[in-house]
Amino acid sequence: MKRNILATAIAGITTLSGSWTATAAEIEFHGDMDNRFQAYTNQRDWFVGGNSGGGTLKDDEPTESFGEVKYRFWAKATSDDKKVTGVFATEIGGIRYGEGSGGDFSGDGVNVETRWAYVDFLVPNTLDQRVSLGLQPVSVNRHVWTETATAAVWKGSLGSGINYQLLWGRGDSSNESGVDSEQDEGWDGADNFAINLNKRYSPNLSAGLFYLYQMNDQIAEGVGTVNSREYELKSIADNSKYSVSSVGVELDYGQETSLGRMFVKGTVIGQSGTIEGVNFVPLNGATNPNTNYDLSTFLGRGELGLQFGPNQLTYTVLYASGDSNEQDGDFDAFIATDVDFSDSMIFQENMTSDDYFAETPYILDKGYFMNKLQLDHKVAANITVSGMIVYNRLAENIALADGSSSKDLGLEFGSKISYFPYPSLELSAEAAYLVSGDAMDALEETALQDGKSDQDIVHVAGRVRYKF
């Protein structure tokens, strides 16, 4: 949203004179002001972010209710000819009502962070080729890598109607100690190279493919570790050596039918490579004798839906491969780099997105097999009510305390309501209940572990969010 007074003032200040050519920038100021409230949960220690699964179920059912502030503001300065844009964003993240670092009396605290800082410009002598450099939102594929990173990105269109993206991003360039050594020089950081190609074949059909190559050579500090609860590439980037390739295809098709508009969406991803210089630590803490691993994984996702009247019915299935042998030298579990997933309110991110069990499209190193049915109904133009059933399973068995094993995480029931009293203000709430399956026994505190699930999970939250 443009702020004319602010734009005029800043443009006046930034106009150059004297021996410089006079220039000016058009300023836009945007914000996302999110107040989130955890109204109730019976398992506070379940929702503690651990990358691929951080929480633990407790016998005493510790409850929790809190309010939380997460605000992001960004300024966008665009040259008069629209050829150059600079973006700078800050974020106030995770300030809880009544708690320290800004949430308690007087509100004093150091809690502002840089979120984005990049420049985007039109490549000279082209019409639609643009380059962006700096700390910026990066998206290769939502299942593999979609987050903020320092990167160089080149986007444009080919004559055949294909849109493309070329990316180089660096996620880490120092060893675990934080200090480079003589063994840690040049192109040895966590470097990521990607190409995305997308084409719309018709108003009803679009398809795309991507290739992501990730390399790293930072093992000067000795053997690193990767464990079940932090099973992501970003967790081992500062002390490992790896060479990982991910290739994927995506499809999006829609068609009007006598029942309404039908849509089909699909994603298939395969991964291969090697991960060296790390030791894998499974959930049960057993020793894995290997420090070098061969990676071979798979992920598939499909959505089938129908829009009819004020309703949308969507069936989603997701399968991410898991690892069935914790002692061998193979990684068969799909691995993401840095993502934020919210298919399940219990197992992934929800409205209180800083307090979650996992951010990944899989659970631990055991993969994920999710089946979800969701109905969205527009009560009015500004009110939507949703209901969902999610059957959560692991792709591979997890060992339980009584010597048995299970894949069954449980059946989840959820609902959401969102209301926009004004176009930019959202009032919403959500609730979920998990009827735990026996595989949850492995995620209970030791005193509860008996080969059977003992604790169900309740989650109730809401938000007041202003976006402009």
PEPENOR-V124631 format. One record per residue. N is the residue number from 1. OMEGA is omega in whole degrees, 0 to 359 (999 if undefined). D_FIRST is the distance of its C-alpha to the first C-alpha in Angstrom with 1 decimal. Layout:
BEGIN
N_OMEGA_D_FIRST, N_OMEGA_D_FIRST
END
This chain:
BEGIN
1_183_0.0, 2_176_3.8, 3_191_6.5, 4_182_9.5, 5_179_12.2, 6_180_11.5, 7_181_11.0, 8_181_14.3, 9_182_16.1, 10_179_15.5, 11_179_16.2, 12_180_19.3, 13_187_20.5, 14_177_20.1, 15_183_21.7, 16_181_25.1, 17_180_28.3, 18_183_32.1, 19_181_33.3, 20_174_29.9, 21_182_28.0, 22_177_25.1, 23_178_21.7, 24_180_18.2, 25_174_14.9, 26_188_11.4, 27_170_9.3, 28_178_5.9, 29_184_6.2, 30_179_6.3, 31_173_9.2, 32_187_12.0, 33_190_14.4, 34_171_17.5, 35_183_20.7, 36_182_23.6, 37_170_27.0, 38_184_30.2, 39_180_32.2, 40_164_35.4, 41_178_37.1, 42_181_40.8, 43_183_40.5, 44_186_38.4, 45_172_39.8, 46_186_38.8, 47_175_35.1, 48_190_35.3, 49_179_33.5, 50_179_36.0, 51_181_34.4, 52_176_36.7, 53_190_38.1, 54_191_38.4, 55_179_39.6, 56_177_43.1, 57_184_44.5, 58_181_46.5, 59_184_49.5, 60_177_48.6, 61_180_45.2, 62_182_43.1, 63_178_40.4, 64_172_37.0, 65_180_34.2, 66_170_31.3, 67_187_27.8, 68_179_25.4, 69_172_22.0, 70_184_19.9, 71_174_16.6, 72_178_14.5, 73_177_12.0, 74_177_11.0, 75_181_10.2, 76_181_10.1, 77_184_12.2, 78_180_13.1, 79_183_16.3, 80_181_16.7, 81_177_18.7, 82_184_16.3, 83_181_19.2, 84_178_18.2, 85_173_15.3, 86_182_15.7, 87_174_14.1, 88_183_15.2, 89_173_14.9, 90_180_17.0, 91_169_18.2, 92_191_20.3, 93_167_22.5, 94_175_25.1, 95_180_25.8, 96_178_28.2, 97_176_28.8, 98_182_32.0, 99_189_32.5, 100_183_32.6, 101_172_30.2, 102_184_28.0, 103_182_28.6, 104_182_31.9, 105_179_33.0, 106_174_31.2, 107_181_28.4, 108_177_29.6, 109_176_29.1, 110_188_28.0, 111_179_25.4, 112_181_22.4, 113_175_22.4, 114_182_20.9, 115_177_19.3, 116_173_18.0, 117_184_19.0, 118_176_19.3, 119_180_19.2, 120_183_18.9, 121_176_20.7, 122_178_22.3, 123_182_26.1, 124_177_27.9, 125_173_29.7, 126_180_27.9, 127_187_25.4, 128_176_23.7, 129_183_25.0, 130_178_22.6, 131_174_23.5, 132_185_21.6, 133_175_23.5, 134_178_23.2, 135_192_22.2, 136_173_20.0, 137_181_19.7, 138_179_22.9, 139_173_24.0, 140_173_27.5, 141_188_28.4, 142_179_27.3, 143_186_30.9, 144_184_31.7, 145_173_28.8, 146_181_25.1, 147_178_23.7, 148_179_22.7, 149_171_25.2, 150_188_26.0, 151_169_26.3, 152_185_26.5, 153_177_25.2, 154_181_26.0, 155_177_24.5, 156_180_25.5, 157_175_27.5, 158_182_31.2, 159_181_33.1, 160_180_34.2, 161_179_30.8, 162_173_30.5, 163_183_27.3, 164_173_28.2, 165_173_27.0, 166_187_29.3, 167_162_28.8, 168_179_30.6, 169_178_29.6, 170_183_31.6, 171_182_31.6, 172_179_34.5, 173_176_36.8, 174_180_39.1, 175_184_42.0, 176_180_42.2, 177_182_43.4, 178_181_40.3, 179_177_42.6, 180_177_43.3, 181_178_47.0, 182_179_49.2, 183_188_49.0, 184_186_45.2, 185_172_44.4, 186_185_42.3, 187_180_40.9, 188_177_41.8, 189_179_38.5, 190_183_36.5, 191_185_35.4, 192_180_33.6, 193_185_33.7, 194_170_32.1, 195_175_31.8, 196_175_29.9, 197_180_30.8, 198_180_29.2, 199_172_30.2, 200_183_29.5, 201_179_33.0, 202_176_32.2, 203_183_29.6, 204_189_31.4, 205_171_32.1, 206_181_30.4, 207_179_32.0, 208_174_31.6, 209_178_33.5, 210_173_33.0, 211_180_35.3, 212_176_34.7, 213_182_37.3, 214_180_37.3, 215_182_39.9, 216_178_40.8, 217_182_43.9, 218_182_43.8, 219_181_47.0, 220_181_48.6, 221_180_48.4, 222_185_50.6, 223_175_50.0, 224_178_46.6, 225_170_46.0, 226_183_43.9, 227_185_44.2, 228_185_43.5, 229_179_40.7, 230_186_38.8, 231_175_39.4, 232_180_36.6, 233_182_36.9, 234_182_34.6, 235_181_37.2, 236_187_40.0, 237_185_38.2, 238_178_39.6, 239_180_43.2, 240_171_44.2, 241_179_44.8, 242_175_43.4, 243_189_43.0, 244_176_41.0, 245_174_40.0, 246_178_37.7, 247_184_37.6, 248_176_35.9, 249_181_35.2, 250_181_32.7, 251_177_33.0, 252_183_30.8, 253_177_32.6, 254_183_32.0, 255_174_34.3, 256_177_34.7, 257_179_37.9, 258_180_39.9, 259_184_38.6, 260_180_34.9, 261_178_32.7, 262_175_34.2, 263_177_32.5, 264_177_34.0, 265_181_32.3, 266_176_34.4, 267_175_34.3, 268_183_37.4, 269_173_37.6, 270_179_40.7, 271_175_41.1, 272_178_44.1, 273_180_45.1, 274_174_46.7, 275_186_45.7, 276_175_48.2, 277_178_48.9, 278_174_47.8, 279_182_49.7, 280_178_48.4, 281_180_48.8, 282_183_48.7, 283_182_47.8, 284_176_51.4, 285_181_51.8, 286_183_54.6, 287_171_55.4, 288_187_54.4, 289_188_56.7, 290_172_54.5, 291_176_52.1, 292_186_51.3, 293_172_49.8, 294_183_49.3, 295_176_46.0, 296_189_46.0, 297_183_43.4, 298_171_41.8, 299_175_38.8, 300_179_38.3, 301_177_35.7, 302_176_35.8, 303_176_33.9, 304_185_35.4, 305_179_33.5, 306_174_33.7, 307_180_31.1, 308_184_33.1, 309_179_31.8, 310_186_29.4, 311_169_30.8, 312_179_30.4, 313_185_33.4, 314_172_33.1, 315_181_35.9, 316_173_35.1, 317_179_37.7, 318_176_37.3, 319_173_40.1, 320_184_39.9, 321_179_43.3, 322_181_44.9, 323_183_47.7, 324_182_51.1, 325_184_53.1, 326_186_52.0, 327_183_55.0, 328_182_54.9, 329_179_53.3, 330_168_50.7, 331_179_47.1, 332_182_46.7, 333_176_43.5, 334_182_40.2, 335_177_38.1, 336_177_34.4, 337_180_32.8, 338_186_29.7, 339_176_28.0, 340_185_26.5, 341_183_28.2, 342_175_28.0, 343_182_30.6, 344_178_32.6, 345_181_31.6, 346_187_35.0, 347_181_35.4, 348_185_31.8, 349_178_28.5, 350_183_27.3, 351_175_24.8, 352_195_26.2, 353_171_25.4, 354_184_27.0, 355_188_30.2, 356_177_31.7, 357_180_34.9, 358_177_33.9, 359_189_30.8, 360_175_32.8, 361_178_33.8, 362_182_37.4, 363_182_39.3, 364_174_41.3, 365_185_43.3, 366_178_44.5, 367_184_41.8, 368_173_40.4, 369_187_41.4, 370_171_38.9, 371_188_39.2, 372_175_36.5, 373_184_36.3, 374_176_33.2, 375_175_32.6, 376_181_29.2, 377_177_29.5, 378_177_26.9, 379_176_28.4, 380_182_25.7, 381_184_22.4, 382_180_20.7, 383_177_23.7, 384_177_25.1, 385_182_28.3, 386_173_29.7, 387_184_33.1, 388_171_34.5, 389_183_37.8, 390_174_37.9, 391_186_41.2, 392_176_40.9, 393_169_43.6, 394_176_44.2, 395_179_45.2, 396_180_48.3, 397_172_50.5, 398_183_50.1, 399_181_53.3, 400_188_54.1, 401_183_56.3, 402_180_59.2, 403_177_59.5, 404_177_57.8, 405_182_54.4, 406_172_51.6, 407_192_48.3, 408_177_47.3, 409_175_44.3, 410_181_44.1, 411_185_42.5, 412_176_39.1, 413_183_38.0, 414_177_34.3, 415_178_32.0, 416_172_28.4, 417_177_26.5, 418_183_22.8, 419_178_21.6, 420_177_18.2, 421_174_18.9, 422_186_15.2, 423_185_13.0, 424_183_11.0, 425_180_14.3, 426_170_17.2, 427_186_20.8, 428_179_23.1, 429_178_26.6, 430_177_28.9, 431_179_32.6, 432_177_35.0, 433_179_38.8, 434_168_40.7, 435_192_44.4, 436_171_45.4, 437_187_47.6, 438_179_50.4, 439_179_48.4, 440_178_46.5, 441_180_49.8, 442_182_49.1, 443_175_46.0, 444_174_47.8, 445_189_49.3, 446_183_52.8, 447_182_54.6, 448_189_53.1, 449_181_53.7, 450_181_56.5, 451_180_55.5, 452_177_53.8, 453_182_50.4, 454_186_50.6, 455_168_47.1, 456_184_44.4, 457_176_40.8, 458_178_38.5, 459_176_34.8, 460_183_32.7, 461_177_29.1, 462_179_25.9, 463_168_22.3, 464_190_19.7, 465_178_16.3, 466_180_12.8, 467_180_9.9, 468_999_6.2
END
